[in-house]
Amino acid sequence: MVLVSLCLVGLAAYIRQLYYGLGVTAMRDYVSWGIYISNFVFFVAISLVGSLITAVLRLTDVHWSTPLTRIAEIIAVSAITFAALIIIVDMGRPERFYHLFMYGRLQSPITWDVIVISTYFVISLLLLYLPLLPDISILLQHQEQYPKWMVKLYKGMGSFWKNAPAQFAIMNRSVGILSVAIIPVAFSIHTVTSWLFATTYRPGWDSTNFGAYFISGAFLVGAGSVLVAMYIFRTHYKLEKYITESHFDKMGKIVVLLALLYLYFNINEFLVPAFKMKKSEEEHLTGLFAGEFAPIFWFAIFTSMFIPIFILLFKRGRRPFPAFIAGILVVIGSWFKRYLIVTPTLLHPFMPMHDVPANYRVYFPSWEEWAIAIGSLAAALLVITFFARLFPIIPIHETIEESETTSHASL
Amino acid sequence: MRLYNLIALILFSSVFTGLQAQEKSSVTLRINYYTHQNLPYLVAKAKTKINGKLSPVPGLVAKYYIYNATGDTVFLGSAAMDFKGESLLYVPASAQAVFQSQASLHFMVVTASNKQYDEGSGEVTVQKSKLIIDTLDGRKAVATLLVKNDTGWIPMKGVELTLGVQRLDGILPINSTATASTDSLGMVTGDYAIENLPGDKKGILTLVASIKDNEVVGSIESGINVPWGAPAHFITNHFFDRTLFARRGQSPIWLEILAYSMVAMVWGVVIYLLVQLRKIIRIGKSAAV
């Protein structure tokens, strides 16, 4: 109900924005990318977790992550859907969205982003759907437990799955191909998103480090979100048997590794320009380290990296509840980190702001922006919640197969 | 039910926040008269005191009037104030009869009262004038200021006038003493002393005479083209080239090959997988039969 209410308030705010135009936001000539774009970068980042858990771990023959693959995939699909939608919100005139396809310049990273996001969406959807087919077949075997409309949905989606060996062979091969294909596309999606900034000559964005910096941050927030989702699904659906303490322990270690990696890229990103302190960068960096953005900056650094590392470094910290807290910190800190990537740079242009109204010099999102941004986050969670209500959040068939293989191996 | 009430409360409070009653502020309205290349126009500026400081008032609609010979007002037009609290109106053709019939022009601007501000008004009276700029032998500029009285056009003495060259963001004086007062013939002359100032392709510059905020004639600017500059050499036009910074459809061939082949490869895989899905469906259907 809370999520639905937040979505409705967001929808009301969006209707107001459609009616009155982007003037209802606090975005003006200088800060033309506000929290909508921060939210977009955040969603794109979170969506990368699908490729990490499903593809990278699958291809490296890591089997313990099997029960987590569906959680990761639905997070990826939901996040990438709302990444695309929030861009339409940011455009202000949704009916002109097709202009991106009709009149896009191939030289523009924005066009590349449109291509890569739609490709990643389709691949993630396939990676979610194909392994779901055997599970839909299991659900249909117990169709008397479900209402008619759910049975109709299951039949529509997978009544053709007959557990035939030929079907399994094709599905396994297809999932293998998808796992390989999704990695370059996932890297592209976040690299291209970073290029939206890095190909623009501005203080804070003029960096060759941006692609790797964004990808490492994306893996971190994605892994953090999986920790959160694991805990919620485990406690809510009583899945202690499938999502075990060992999963939290291993995911915790992955989060520590990714947080250290992201910390390394952060040091690269800030130390090098801070060492040179070029005049144009000085104002931007001072604003982040000790100026008006310092409280958010240090909050983001500590909550997304230092505190989670500190919690998860210890074995006791990798137990479900502390790991869940660390995951929440990573997710919240990472959202603010995206805000800091977008806004402070826009407030520090190379040419001094001259002869502009006072509200052009500052940016604090309007209530409509907050409502839409929070509404979109709530809607993404709502999609995940609906999915978990309709389909098994643990891949039943794969997990059974996995445990059978493990028990055979131990015999 | 309580949840719906909460949503309704949030929505309504947001809508009505902006409608709360506020104390009205007074508006100071100023109007100035300008002539550019003999085209007259009016500029109105609205300001109000905020925390003891005068700040521009954007958004107000200024209505402009001219007084005719009998002292009645004739409506010229209206224009909204921009973010600097300024609005501009060219004297329309419909007002030419009133405009031409008088030597002294008396204008008025008014803004209506609204929820935030009281009504405001401002007036300005100027003498109708002409500023003529020409060249003399050699590189010498001469400007003449004439004002209209009941008998005709007469020279006006003692008005500060600048001779310069029009550049992108202002006027560049033609020499170090380019600003001077008009003499008894209403004239100011000056030698053009700038070497190799870039003009257009043929070296054409616009020589300008300018009077700013004079109490009698307002602000006037007039110009003529002179071939006294150095021909400018423009960088080759890349508009039709295939470059990374070109327009749509003009991207470099290497980029098109690279991008389209990558898209084709990835979407080829996606299409292959969709075909595989179709195979799975077919196998399922045949197994069911």
HADDOCK unambig.tbl for C-alpha pairs under 7 A between the chains (distance, minus, plus):
assign (segid A and resid 103 and name CA) (segid B and resid 248 and name CA) 6.99 0.50 0.50
assign (segid A and resid 104 and name CA) (segid B and resid 248 and name CA) 6.77 0.50 0.50
assign (segid A and resid 105 and name CA) (segid B and resid 247 and name CA) 6.93 0.50 0.50
assign (segid A and resid 105 and name CA) (segid B and resid 248 and name CA) 4.60 0.50 0.50
assign (segid A and resid 105 and name CA) (segid B and resid 249 and name CA) 6.88 0.50 0.50
assign (segid A and resid 106 and name CA) (segid B and resid 251 and name CA) 6.44 0.50 0.50
assign (segid A and resid 107 and name CA) (segid B and resid 244 and name CA) 5.69 0.50 0.50
assign (segid A and resid 107 and name CA) (segid B and resid 251 and name CA) 6.08 0.50 0.50
assign (segid A and resid 160 and name CA) (segid B and resid 281 and name CA) 5.42 0.50 0.50
assign (segid A and resid 160 and name CA) (segid B and resid 284 and name CA) 4.52 0.50 0.50
assign (segid A and resid 160 and name CA) (segid B and resid 285 and name CA) 5.86 0.50 0.50
assign (segid A and resid 161 and name CA) (segid B and resid 284 and name CA) 5.39 0.50 0.50
assign (segid A and resid 162 and name CA) (segid B and resid 284 and name CA) 5.47 0.50 0.50
assign (segid A and resid 167 and name CA) (segid B and resid 280 and name CA) 5.30 0.50 0.50
assign (segid A and resid 167 and name CA) (segid B and resid 283 and name CA) 6.88 0.50 0.50
assign (segid A and resid 170 and name CA) (segid B and resid 276 and name CA) 6.71 0.50 0.50
assign (segid A and resid 174 and name CA) (segid B and resid 273 and name CA) 6.26 0.50 0.50
assign (segid A and resid 357 and name CA) (segid B and resid 83 and name CA) 6.69 0.50 0.50
